Amino acid sequence: MARATYDTRQMNIFISPGLKFLLEGFFTILFSVSLMIYISPKLTLILVFALPFYIITIYDFNKKLQPISKAQVEQNSRLNEFLQESVTGIRIIRSFVKEDEEINYFDIQADKLREINTQRGILSTKYYPILITILVIAFSFLWGSFEVTKGRISLSQLVSFVMLAMTLNSPTWQLGWASTQFQIGMAAAKRIYNMKTRQEYVPEAIIPIEWLETKGEIVFENVSFSYNGNNTNEKTLDRIDLHVPAGSTIAIIGSPGSGKSTLIKLIMRFYDPTEGRITIDGIDLREMSLSSLRKNIGAIEQDIFLFSKTIRENIAYGKPQASQEEIEHAAKLAQAHDFIMSFEEGYDTIVGERGVKLSGGQKQRIAIARALLGNPKILIFDDASSAIDAETEREIQIAIANVLKERTTFIITHRLATIKNADQIIILKKGKLVAHGTHIELIQSSIDYRRLFERFSELPPLKTGVKE
């Protein structure tokens, strides 16, 4: 956010009025010095002798200013980051009674920025080229007076020369200000450039393949993944081999940190596998067009994000040209139509920032409608029913039963009714795929799976050879 606001503003200030001051100062000096040479080349020698001091002091000023300008931009970024985080997490701060600590921390960071700005101000007061200009004017007057007494120049020429020398004060100050702003602008420009040129996590293929014959068959071939790159000691997923037939429903279960959400992120290609590969309908995801991949995937994540727009706009976000009938059909499938119509403005109701005006269950049903409207070939439910009551979830399951036909569906959930109805269940444990199969198969063969059910029902005995 700081790069998008503060840094771009600092670059803009250098461009205008910074460049304007720079050009004005340069041409004013050029014009004044040319007239001074015309009036008295001898007196102008004072400027020639002063020029090395100008160059040295300006170079020294810029050298000292550069690290301060960089520190100012970075500290301002930290302060903006803290402010944004504090506003977003205000409920957590208040629930833990941490207001005073957060305010104290803000004061500390603000004091650091104030100290940096003070250092820059002190340095700016030591901009010696202005002092050199004053000395040039003084020496010009003294030497010129001597020249007048000797009859070498007239009094009017001396007055004109001194007046021209005095005009150098303003452009000298302008060059100093422009130099200061140039350093800040360059520090900001470097930060923006680094962000724009940063390597993408998932670069588009040189010649991307369009996913045209969308069936939805997915194959994991010895897939491993680590958020630390090729660090094999910290694998989030470890050698996953999995075949998902087109149109099947896959339930993914496992303890927190087992790699469930990471597996889904790899399918959506938010990351690429560290080892192995993933194919959809025989196409390696790294060779497939990102747009054609993601347009055919409908994802409902656990942390629902809604835009501060109308319900209609949120549902139609992926398909803005959708008709009202299509929007309402998707909402009915997600069991959202009734509560939407209970609002005074119906589908034109503004949901507020991040959907603050809606309950958790309402937000999730809006997200489900948004995903269904795009008619995706692959559906992903990342614990999407966590904020929906059991009755509503049952209604949603019935409503979208036909929608799931001929679609490959991944469901991350701990609701047993949902798990039992899946075509295939996979169990992840510490990044490894420890078991997969149907509900009946896993009940008899997997200890990890049985532990999910043993609290709720009496189970058939384990197969011979399976250890408790």
HELIX and SHEET records of a PDB file:
HELIX    1   1 ARG A    3  ASP A    7  3                                   5    
HELIX    2   2 THR A    8  ILE A   13  1                                   6    
HELIX    3   3 PHE A   14  GLY A   18  3                                   5    
HELIX    4   4 LEU A   19  ILE A   39  1                                  21    
HELIX    5   5 PRO A   41  THR A   88  1                                  48    
HELIX    6   6 ILE A   90  SER A   95  1                                   6    
HELIX    7   7 GLU A   99  THR A  125  1                                  27    
HELIX    8   8 PRO A  129  THR A  149  1                                  21    
HELIX    9   9 LEU A  155  MET A  166  1                                  12    
HELIX   10  10 ASN A  169  THR A  197  1                                  29    
HELIX   11  11 LYS A  260  ILE A  267  1                                   8    
HELIX   12  12 LEU A  285  GLU A  287  5                                   3    
HELIX   13  13 LEU A  290  LYS A  295  1                                   6    
HELIX   14  14 ILE A  311  ILE A  315  1                                   5    
HELIX   15  15 GLN A  324  LEU A  333  1                                  10    
HELIX   16  16 HIS A  337  MET A  341  1                                   5    
HELIX   17  17 GLY A  346  ASP A  348  5                                   3    
HELIX   18  18 GLU A  353  GLY A  355  5                                   3    
HELIX   19  19 GLY A  360  LEU A  373  1                                  14    
HELIX   20  20 ALA A  390  ALA A  399  1                                  10    
HELIX   21  21 ALA A  401  LEU A  404  1                                   4    
HELIX   22  22 LEU A  416  LYS A  420  1                                   5    
HELIX   23  23 HIS A  439  SER A  445  1                                   7    
HELIX   24  24 ILE A  447  PHE A  453  1                                   7    
SHEET    1   A 4 LEU A 237  VAL A 244  0                                        
SHEET    2   A 4 ILE A 218  PHE A 225 -1                                        
SHEET    3   A 4 GLU A 275  ILE A 280 -1                                        
SHEET    4   A 4 ILE A 283  ASP A 284 -1                                        
SHEET    1   B 6 ILE A 297  ILE A 300  0                                        
SHEET    2   B 6 ILE A 378  ASP A 382  1                                        
SHEET    3   B 6 THR A 408  ILE A 412  1                                        
SHEET    4   B 6 THR A 249  GLY A 254  1                                        
SHEET    5   B 6 GLN A 424  LYS A 429  1                                        
SHEET    6   B 6 LYS A 432  GLY A 437 -1                                        
END                                                                             
